[in-house]
């Protein structure tokens, strides 16, 4: 059934002469799996009647399938309640299409949460919400819709994909986002007039965008760079969760932090600097400019000063493994066990462990860092290293005498470092931690630990 629907079969098609839908047939034959699948589809009509005025539930009852009939009637009642909630939400906030077009991400999420079909089409033009979001360049909405199952190659009445709409309206950021979904997104797809997205961009005199779309491979400027340039932390977080490289540079050597700083997006800069492993605040682009210097050149003096202050932060230096800077900051009497200002309340040792910087960890410990300190969520440095799959850092920590049995220490949620490794699918590290805990602790000299 799924295959047939994917190839255009009408899910509520009627037979002849009984005027029955597939749901009628499945219910009368007591095919509960088929009934459940049909009921899960967005356009199925559970209240449809046949030539005798009977619903699928009526046919199930007549055939003696009382449990299935009850399930069908419960589904009808639930659908009615959901429809009422949907109608109320649309009356208050507008349709999914309207909100996708206008960029109201919270309302889009609310409508999807109460059951709105993410791929529902308009009656005349056959556009989906993704078409509307692409048309207005709302990449955060596009990301939300994609996460919820939106079809990125859906075509409207004229054969336009979301990429056609983004290109026609010169939304470069949206085009790059869609282009990075290749091969799922076919950038060579043509509309009803045989035009590609690049053709439509060229017709509207968006020549740079047309050239970008025709380039076989993307320039080094990724959608994550575009998100940083726009200060779009939601999209950056989404891309980060999907494995985007947050230290990537474009062809001019600019990092995400360069883009955020140059455009005065302080919140985006703060978000980037809290990543583990850390973003290099002192990285220079091809013109030998740091993010702070770009901010200064553009007159964003407050942001430039914030970035310079961060560059003098013990937590940041530890997170990126700048051991020499860590030593200088410790000699300037910065507190080696101070917690940072984030929601995690982590120490420099946590940050170094998260980045797997053993030399920095050793330096911190030599200067009084507490390897058993816990953050706001009760996690030790071992928990943090295990979460980020830092095997060498875990080995180094487990070799410390004070770490005896710490592999079984639980955080505020009751998880050990082994649990954390397993929950993040670091199976080899989890097995290694178990084996280390079961064996006598090795001498520190047997573990690669610079500085000890």
Steps between C-alpha positions, in 0.01 A plus 500: 500500500777741592671436168178562309434825688858615437435451130182705500222260602196673655470378857123553516420380147153342453425167340203417279218418554522512881668843528731365769845630596808288582415557867160332449670195348765474774240538778260242359789255456625563858840615371591695812856589388368640174228691685754654739728601213212656307384691807850642542491661156408868486234490227304187595130553573402262782137618480455432128181304420440247223200464272296365793601785731734278704834613642805277541407458869149391400642235267737374771205474742287316247781250440537441875833683541383698801845593634603642165170684469554659841851603400367663184234693692762614755712620212208697357440663839870583540513641148198718575666634815825564313311673220330725754835585659648562157211724400537701821876537450458607138226746597734654758836486320433431131577196285825306479561652156443856626737458792768330290482792257518758780780323692309421822698196609333459840153490345620258230626268774171533690294413193720200421483382862120489491501293184511732200627315192846636424451427128143632466451682170301807406191425294586693183876551478588173685776665702620353830617691805859435389431677172377805692795502742745473208316775313561742787841363599415386854766233544411438865147408388642284221717315751201445730283369216780274375543353848129423507503316167439768238567379146784714369428404138124564513377677186219752484244534219762649267768242583698732727699347786587699814841566338329663201314735735812589701700565181229709336492728806881524536523327838861383481508366857188287436646373172826399667306323776299304243802433280679339794222242517626341178444237373151510656457843344547492124631844402455411131126431540289687245156656534209469257679733255828311514677754722742418781531709815813660350302592186235672712765691693657616174163610360465727803856637452632323811816410308725427800242262643452332161875446475514354852222255417677392183832446679545122532621525859438758766757763585644460844229733631246255642148550627649515849704804393180658366324429829783667694490795260129543578543436874268201468595294808200268456620385158861480618391275788295284262791461260739433789275217621510353149880493500594831335866596550488810717867586443464506119658787305385646170738554209610833655581336832198636687356287779142509626620732776641742240159519330307546824744764630516697175120529503476590872315186607615482863258219596630286214858571609418399857335180378799406285747563782311259730542206263712203598757454360535874495506736204837673460440862591848595379469338156604734219346517154692544175553869579646411840194637682348343809127515569563779754690702240220461245248619759724798577537589132121504462459726805357229727720607790300333780508164323869540420575563868290200605697278262831632633384434855403146404847449349635563850264245655650195670193296404534583131876439497443159664221410256727546197815355662712817505725380782743794485213746536355290784831531685516877446143541625568282805806711578274806487310340790188382316316239708583154364171357636270790411175407327404669174198722446307249288208287615745209541718667768810315385860541615799537265571129561153411365564712191845349435363147546217573258756597238729207582799727574714281728795738523268778613328267747836403648599867533172584673540210742858601581366843590230371735207412274252258657439213255206385715316834479145473371309742280140616540375160378726302733740398224871453561772558242478126425132532414578789263790318334284188458216700345737641237672163436840624619664163555849631580359747751297222666812281519698783656231574757454134591875470568483765773506365857211722607281354223473159668144372439397835346392320185192396699430850638152615400393841377178674606301278261654180639728439200859376533773582248439155351130583461583832336731331249238237418217755472706690243581175313870507590498121546876447482563767763229355727663155482839655563375681810350178635825314440705776662273501805537123536881503471764648734569864417810538279785723602473856372823446305318239291240751382581774251479802728730789413599702800507214755 
